[in-house]
Amino acid sequence: MSKISVSIAGGSGYTGGELLRLLLFHPHVKIKQVTSEKYAGKPVFKIHPNLRTITSLRFSTIEELKDCDCLFLALSHGRSLHKIDFFCGLAPKLIDLSSDFRLLTTEQYRRWYGINHPRPELLTQFVYGIPEIHRQEIKSATRVACAGCNATAALLGLYPLYQTPLCHPAKTIVEVKAGSSQSGRSPSPGSHHPERNGCYRVYQPTGHRHIGEILQELSLLWDSSFHFTATSVEMVRGIQAVSHVFLSEPATEKDIWKTYRQFYGSEPFIRIVKDNSGLYRLPEPKILSGTNFCDIGFSKDPLSDHLVVVSALDNLMKGAAGQAVQNFNIMNGLPEKTALNFPGLHPI
Ligand SMILES: NC(=O)c1ccc[n+]([C@@H]2O[C@H](COP(=O)([O-])OP(=O)(O)OC[C@H]3O[C@@H](n4cnc5c(N)ncnc54)[C@H](OP(=O)(O)O)[C@@H]3O)[C@@H](O)[C@H]2O)c1
């Protein structure tokens, strides 16, 4: 099988670095170009030191990009959209990691991003990139918009429950704790070490942009009883979503198990983590660093309708680059786990 040529626009960022790490070891991929405007001409290992001696690739500019079979866009918010016609002309397959094409309508985009989407006709051309929800569409898609990292963690925990009468349309409250790499490599006042180190900061109590894509995928109305709060915690990688679901029908833990097993039984990257004893009884992001797993666990209060769902993942992997490579494999008819077999480290 001849190799599939890919390029990465935005290869100097954190998700771009992870894409490089994964794709350099993908047996069916040849990386053609990787871009950075700031570091054009420099070897990629100068920015991604883990890749020293692994590749001799150097950064190009976006203007220097040539045709390839699949183009990954790992650019800051708004930058994919800015040059979308140019990018579409370079490759028959496009995988965007940004939020520029995740929502299906311009009304939704305006509601969550505060502006009219300048290219609304393109929105429905992108498939929302969570394989566990949209695998069939992704198989034949030419354009995929990968999901937000917080949204991926929350949605993978909640989606199976929302396919049953169990919690629809009851109230749900999601509490996300996230590591610092979520904000990308550009420094900001909030990422300055004395301000970020040791913090436990509620940075988005209400109105988080990812709510839009979560409501869209759960088929919920804008004014539904869905609440989402995001907090920065002391981690570099990782997200843990704790979702409080109030069941609208009586259910036991056995029923909940059955629901998840039915939905995720053959999923390669979903693990149900719910043990009665031991340290890792419920999902924790720490041991997922560098892996493409999303671990999901739950606990049902036997005395009430309250179900706590815990889902965890690495924001740069299953929440971004790993998800993108999983989508790439699906779009190209390759085994879904190709280049995504890393089981993580323990202890870490
Ligand atoms: N970090 C996460 O956990 C995560 C998870 C899911 C999705 N995402 C999304 O993935 C995308 C990349 O995230 P990231 O964390 O990797 O960001 P990042 O570390 O800040 O990297 C951003 C990349 O975009 C490039 N860039 C920025 N402004 C540009 C411009 N005006 N023209 C051309 N290139 C420009 C940068 O290149 P230069 O070297 O030229 O500056 C860099 O390569 C974002 O849209 C983000 O929302 C991130």
The ligand as an SDF file (V2000), in Angstrom:
LIG
                    3D

 48 52  0  0  0  0  0  0  0  0999 V2000
   -5.0580   22.3820   23.4060 N   0  0  0  0  0  0  0  0  0  0  0  0
   -6.0820   21.5680   23.4620 C   0  0  0  0  0  0  0  0  0  0  0  0
   -6.2530   20.8250   24.4560 O   0  0  0  0  0  0  0  0  0  0  0  0
   -7.0700   21.4860   22.3390 C   0  0  0  0  0  0  0  0  0  0  0  0
   -8.0030   20.4500   22.3510 C   0  0  0  0  0  0  0  0  0  0  0  0
   -8.9410   20.3660   21.3140 C   0  0  0  0  0  0  0  0  0  0  0  0
   -8.9310   21.3050   20.3000 C   0  0  0  0  0  0  0  0  0  0  0  0
   -8.0250   22.3110   20.3200 N   0  0  0  0  0  0  0  0  0  0  0  0
   -8.0620   23.2730   19.2120 C   0  0  0  0  0  0  0  0  0  0  0  0
   -6.9880   22.9530   18.3390 O   0  0  0  0  0  0  0  0  0  0  0  0
   -6.4440   24.1480   17.7770 C   0  0  0  0  0  0  0  0  0  0  0  0
   -4.9530   24.2180   18.1060 C   0  0  0  0  0  0  0  0  0  0  0  0
   -4.8160   24.2070   19.5290 O   0  0  0  0  0  0  0  0  0  0  0  0
   -3.3920   24.2220   20.2240 P   0  0  0  0  0  0  0  0  0  0  0  0
   -3.6380   24.0160   21.6730 O   0  0  0  0  0  0  0  0  0  0  0  0
   -2.4600   23.3180   19.5150 O   0  0  0  0  0  0  0  0  0  0  0  0
   -2.9610   25.7390   19.9780 O   0  0  0  0  0  0  0  0  0  0  0  0
   -1.5200   26.4100   20.0760 P   0  0  0  0  0  0  0  0  0  0  0  0
   -0.6120   25.5630   20.8790 O   0  0  0  0  0  0  0  0  0  0  0  0
   -1.7500   27.8070   20.5110 O   0  0  0  0  0  0  0  0  0  0  0  0
   -1.0090   26.4170   18.5430 O   0  0  0  0  0  0  0  0  0  0  0  0
   -1.6460   27.2260   17.5810 C   0  0  0  0  0  0  0  0  0  0  0  0
   -1.0500   26.9940   16.2190 C   0  0  0  0  0  0  0  0  0  0  0  0
   -1.7180   27.9040   15.3150 O   0  0  0  0  0  0  0  0  0  0  0  0
   -0.7310   28.6710   14.6230 C   0  0  0  0  0  0  0  0  0  0  0  0
   -1.2410   30.0420   14.4230 N   0  0  0  0  0  0  0  0  0  0  0  0
   -1.7270   30.8810   15.3660 C   0  0  0  0  0  0  0  0  0  0  0  0
   -2.1140   32.0510   14.8130 N   0  0  0  0  0  0  0  0  0  0  0  0
   -1.8690   31.9290   13.4860 C   0  0  0  0  0  0  0  0  0  0  0  0
   -2.0460   32.8000   12.3720 C   0  0  0  0  0  0  0  0  0  0  0  0
   -2.5540   34.0260   12.5240 N   0  0  0  0  0  0  0  0  0  0  0  0
   -1.7060   32.3450   11.1410 N   0  0  0  0  0  0  0  0  0  0  0  0
   -1.1830   31.1080   10.9830 C   0  0  0  0  0  0  0  0  0  0  0  0
   -0.9660   30.2380   12.0010 N   0  0  0  0  0  0  0  0  0  0  0  0
   -1.3230   30.6510   13.2320 C   0  0  0  0  0  0  0  0  0  0  0  0
    0.4930   28.6780   15.5000 C   0  0  0  0  0  0  0  0  0  0  0  0
    1.6190   28.8450   14.6410 O   0  0  0  0  0  0  0  0  0  0  0  0
    2.8450   29.8750   14.9060 P   0  0  0  0  0  0  0  0  0  0  0  0
    4.0040   29.0210   15.2680 O   0  0  0  0  0  0  0  0  0  0  0  0
    3.0330   30.5790   13.6280 O   0  0  0  0  0  0  0  0  0  0  0  0
    2.4190   30.7830   16.0240 O   0  0  0  0  0  0  0  0  0  0  0  0
    0.4400   27.2810   16.1230 C   0  0  0  0  0  0  0  0  0  0  0  0
    1.0430   26.3440   15.2680 O   0  0  0  0  0  0  0  0  0  0  0  0
   -7.2200   25.3290   18.3760 C   0  0  0  0  0  0  0  0  0  0  0  0
   -8.1880   25.7570   17.4810 O   0  0  0  0  0  0  0  0  0  0  0  0
   -7.8480   24.7110   19.6410 C   0  0  0  0  0  0  0  0  0  0  0  0
   -9.0730   25.3280   19.9820 O   0  0  0  0  0  0  0  0  0  0  0  0
   -7.0830   22.4150   21.3060 C   0  0  0  0  0  0  0  0  0  0  0  0
  1  2  1  0
  2  3  2  0
  2  4  1  0
  4  5  1  0
  4 48  2  0
  5  6  2  0
  6  7  1  0
  7  8  2  0
  8  9  1  0
  8 48  1  0
  9 10  1  0
  9 46  1  0
 10 11  1  0
 11 12  1  0
 11 44  1  0
 12 13  1  0
 13 14  1  0
 14 15  2  0
 14 16  1  0
 14 17  1  0
 17 18  1  0
 18 19  2  0
 18 20  1  0
 18 21  1  0
 21 22  1  0
 22 23  1  0
 23 24  1  0
 23 42  1  0
 24 25  1  0
 25 26  1  0
 25 36  1  0
 26 27  1  0
 26 35  1  0
 27 28  2  0
 28 29  1  0
 29 30  1  0
 29 35  2  0
 30 31  1  0
 30 32  2  0
 32 33  1  0
 33 34  2  0
 34 35  1  0
 36 37  1  0
 36 42  1  0
 37 38  1  0
 38 39  2  0
 38 40  1  0
 38 41  1  0
 42 43  1  0
 44 45  1  0
 44 46  1  0
 46 47  1  0
M  CHG  2   8   1  16  -1
M  END
$$$$
